[in-house]
């Protein structure tokens, strides 16, 4: 049996590469995130965004890897509707044009995400892809009475 470490992790902040920081900020704001900070103050290369207790960081660089994020939400249907209302896919063509990869934006980034559905693993979720190929899945555990 291993001994408990003398420290703990308090929070994880995933970092997503985007080739145009301001466009990345606008895209994630349309998903419901709020800008928390930019660094440095002049010609920023990083930005932090928050939505409730969740934080993400955007870093200014051409994505060489694609991230896959799963967000647990309290109301997946309200989350889905808020994303539909924000229409983030409208930015995908512009964002893809600024990327230096021929596969940006992915076709799935140009359309609204499908409706949430119950999965084989018991959650209700839906997935979408941002203009830089990062997959975002929003899921809700079933209610205790379900």
C-alpha beads as a LAMMPS data file, in Angstrom:
LAMMPS data file: protein, C-alpha beads

146 atoms
145 bonds

1 atom types
1 bond types

-500.0 500.0 xlo xhi
-500.0 500.0 ylo yhi
-500.0 500.0 zlo zhi

Masses

1 110.0

Atoms # bond

1 1 1 0.000 0.000 0.000
2 1 1 1.389 3.389 -0.983
3 1 1 1.697 6.238 1.433
4 1 1 -0.398 9.377 0.889
5 1 1 1.619 12.171 -0.709
6 1 1 2.463 15.243 1.339
7 1 1 0.677 17.437 -1.225
8 1 1 -2.551 17.467 -3.239
9 1 1 -3.680 18.766 -6.603
10 1 1 -6.169 21.568 -6.116
11 1 1 -7.171 22.158 -9.722
12 1 1 -6.381 21.080 -13.265
13 1 1 -6.351 23.684 -16.023
14 1 1 -6.254 22.213 -19.516
15 1 1 -4.339 24.259 -22.062
16 1 1 -5.546 24.504 -25.647
17 1 1 -3.357 25.763 -28.481
18 1 1 -4.953 28.307 -30.795
19 1 1 -3.228 30.149 -33.674
20 1 1 -5.154 33.395 -33.016
21 1 1 -5.691 34.229 -29.337
22 1 1 -8.478 36.815 -29.660
23 1 1 -10.493 34.545 -31.935
24 1 1 -9.986 31.680 -29.460
25 1 1 -11.227 33.891 -26.639
26 1 1 -14.307 34.884 -28.640
27 1 1 -15.039 31.250 -29.545
28 1 1 -14.900 30.056 -25.936
29 1 1 -16.910 33.069 -24.748
30 1 1 -19.646 31.922 -27.130
31 1 1 -19.592 28.585 -25.298
32 1 1 -20.274 30.453 -22.056
33 1 1 -16.753 30.971 -20.689
34 1 1 -15.673 34.393 -19.400
35 1 1 -12.253 35.900 -19.923
36 1 1 -10.371 35.916 -16.623
37 1 1 -6.913 37.134 -17.662
38 1 1 -4.455 37.717 -20.528
39 1 1 -0.653 37.492 -20.260
40 1 1 1.432 39.452 -20.846
41 1 1 -0.478 42.710 -20.930
42 1 1 1.127 43.782 -24.222
43 1 1 0.827 41.283 -27.098
44 1 1 -0.633 38.495 -24.956
45 1 1 0.248 34.902 -25.740
46 1 1 -1.928 33.262 -23.075
47 1 1 -5.462 33.757 -21.793
48 1 1 -7.420 32.197 -18.974
49 1 1 -11.155 31.627 -19.218
50 1 1 -13.593 30.410 -16.577
51 1 1 -17.070 28.966 -16.431
52 1 1 -18.159 28.244 -12.884
53 1 1 -15.383 26.281 -11.170
54 1 1 -13.863 25.235 -14.512
55 1 1 -10.845 26.984 -15.994
56 1 1 -9.158 26.579 -19.345
57 1 1 -6.083 28.296 -20.723
58 1 1 -5.522 29.240 -24.337
59 1 1 -1.963 29.513 -25.603
60 1 1 -0.989 31.259 -28.795
61 1 1 0.595 28.683 -31.101
62 1 1 -0.344 26.434 -33.977
63 1 1 -1.907 23.288 -32.486
64 1 1 0.308 20.280 -33.113
65 1 1 -1.851 18.009 -30.971
66 1 1 -5.563 17.957 -30.446
67 1 1 -7.023 17.933 -26.954
68 1 1 -10.050 15.937 -25.879
69 1 1 -11.919 17.543 -22.956
70 1 1 -14.911 16.135 -21.086
71 1 1 -16.899 18.648 -19.020
72 1 1 -19.384 17.406 -16.423
73 1 1 -22.305 19.845 -16.318
74 1 1 -25.364 20.108 -14.088
75 1 1 -27.857 20.488 -16.958
76 1 1 -26.676 19.131 -20.301
77 1 1 -29.806 20.304 -22.140
78 1 1 -29.404 23.900 -20.895
79 1 1 -25.696 23.718 -21.795
80 1 1 -26.556 22.521 -25.299
81 1 1 -29.124 25.293 -25.775
82 1 1 -26.684 27.963 -24.568
83 1 1 -24.104 26.738 -27.089
84 1 1 -26.736 26.770 -29.855
85 1 1 -27.645 30.336 -28.865
86 1 1 -23.970 31.403 -28.973
87 1 1 -23.477 29.954 -32.490
88 1 1 -19.709 29.411 -32.082
89 1 1 -19.501 27.534 -35.387
90 1 1 -19.930 30.896 -37.151
91 1 1 -16.322 31.630 -36.175
92 1 1 -14.959 28.308 -37.402
93 1 1 -14.391 29.302 -41.021
94 1 1 -12.488 32.451 -40.043
95 1 1 -10.467 30.559 -37.441
96 1 1 -9.643 27.797 -39.882
97 1 1 -8.487 30.290 -42.482
98 1 1 -5.923 31.621 -40.001
99 1 1 -4.614 28.177 -39.070
100 1 1 -1.608 26.830 -40.899
101 1 1 -3.022 23.298 -41.252
102 1 1 -5.088 22.109 -44.181
103 1 1 -7.446 20.191 -41.863
104 1 1 -8.632 23.327 -40.037
105 1 1 -11.419 23.775 -39.465
106 1 1 -12.642 20.197 -39.198
107 1 1 -16.022 19.711 -40.883
108 1 1 -17.689 19.075 -37.501
109 1 1 -16.576 22.536 -36.313
110 1 1 -18.723 24.179 -38.984
111 1 1 -22.041 22.901 -37.681
112 1 1 -24.165 22.954 -34.552
113 1 1 -23.517 20.090 -32.138
114 1 1 -26.000 17.217 -32.104
115 1 1 -28.596 16.996 -29.347
116 1 1 -27.558 15.340 -26.073
117 1 1 -28.197 11.605 -25.902
118 1 1 -27.877 8.849 -23.334
119 1 1 -24.669 6.896 -23.727
120 1 1 -23.764 3.262 -23.117
121 1 1 -21.708 4.430 -20.127
122 1 1 -24.770 5.992 -18.494
123 1 1 -24.219 9.713 -19.008
124 1 1 -26.229 12.034 -21.213
125 1 1 -23.828 13.965 -23.412
126 1 1 -22.994 15.631 -26.701
127 1 1 -19.721 16.414 -28.429
128 1 1 -18.462 19.130 -30.688
129 1 1 -15.139 20.112 -32.213
130 1 1 -13.648 23.584 -32.012
131 1 1 -12.088 25.190 -35.116
132 1 1 -8.630 23.862 -34.180
133 1 1 -9.718 20.251 -33.792
134 1 1 -10.047 20.068 -29.999
135 1 1 -12.964 17.793 -29.098
136 1 1 -15.280 19.105 -26.405
137 1 1 -17.818 16.819 -24.777
138 1 1 -20.402 18.031 -22.284
139 1 1 -22.040 15.373 -20.129
140 1 1 -24.414 14.989 -17.235
141 1 1 -24.679 11.979 -14.943
142 1 1 -28.164 10.487 -14.754
143 1 1 -30.337 11.713 -11.924
144 1 1 -30.375 9.419 -8.877
145 1 1 -34.025 8.507 -9.581
146 1 1 -33.220 7.435 -13.164

Bonds

1 1 1 2
2 1 2 3
3 1 3 4
4 1 4 5
5 1 5 6
6 1 6 7
7 1 7 8
8 1 8 9
9 1 9 10
10 1 10 11
11 1 11 12
12 1 12 13
13 1 13 14
14 1 14 15
15 1 15 16
16 1 16 17
17 1 17 18
18 1 18 19
19 1 19 20
20 1 20 21
21 1 21 22
22 1 22 23
23 1 23 24
24 1 24 25
25 1 25 26
26 1 26 27
27 1 27 28
28 1 28 29
29 1 29 30
30 1 30 31
31 1 31 32
32 1 32 33
33 1 33 34
34 1 34 35
35 1 35 36
36 1 36 37
37 1 37 38
38 1 38 39
39 1 39 40
40 1 40 41
41 1 41 42
42 1 42 43
43 1 43 44
44 1 44 45
45 1 45 46
46 1 46 47
47 1 47 48
48 1 48 49
49 1 49 50
50 1 50 51
51 1 51 52
52 1 52 53
53 1 53 54
54 1 54 55
55 1 55 56
56 1 56 57
57 1 57 58
58 1 58 59
59 1 59 60
60 1 60 61
61 1 61 62
62 1 62 63
63 1 63 64
64 1 64 65
65 1 65 66
66 1 66 67
67 1 67 68
68 1 68 69
69 1 69 70
70 1 70 71
71 1 71 72
72 1 72 73
73 1 73 74
74 1 74 75
75 1 75 76
76 1 76 77
77 1 77 78
78 1 78 79
79 1 79 80
80 1 80 81
81 1 81 82
82 1 82 83
83 1 83 84
84 1 84 85
85 1 85 86
86 1 86 87
87 1 87 88
88 1 88 89
89 1 89 90
90 1 90 91
91 1 91 92
92 1 92 93
93 1 93 94
94 1 94 95
95 1 95 96
96 1 96 97
97 1 97 98
98 1 98 99
99 1 99 100
100 1 100 101
101 1 101 102
102 1 102 103
103 1 103 104
104 1 104 105
105 1 105 106
106 1 106 107
107 1 107 108
108 1 108 109
109 1 109 110
110 1 110 111
111 1 111 112
112 1 112 113
113 1 113 114
114 1 114 115
115 1 115 116
116 1 116 117
117 1 117 118
118 1 118 119
119 1 119 120
120 1 120 121
121 1 121 122
122 1 122 123
123 1 123 124
124 1 124 125
125 1 125 126
126 1 126 127
127 1 127 128
128 1 128 129
129 1 129 130
130 1 130 131
131 1 131 132
132 1 132 133
133 1 133 134
134 1 134 135
135 1 135 136
136 1 136 137
137 1 137 138
138 1 138 139
139 1 139 140
140 1 140 141
141 1 141 142
142 1 142 143
143 1 143 144
144 1 144 145
145 1 145 146
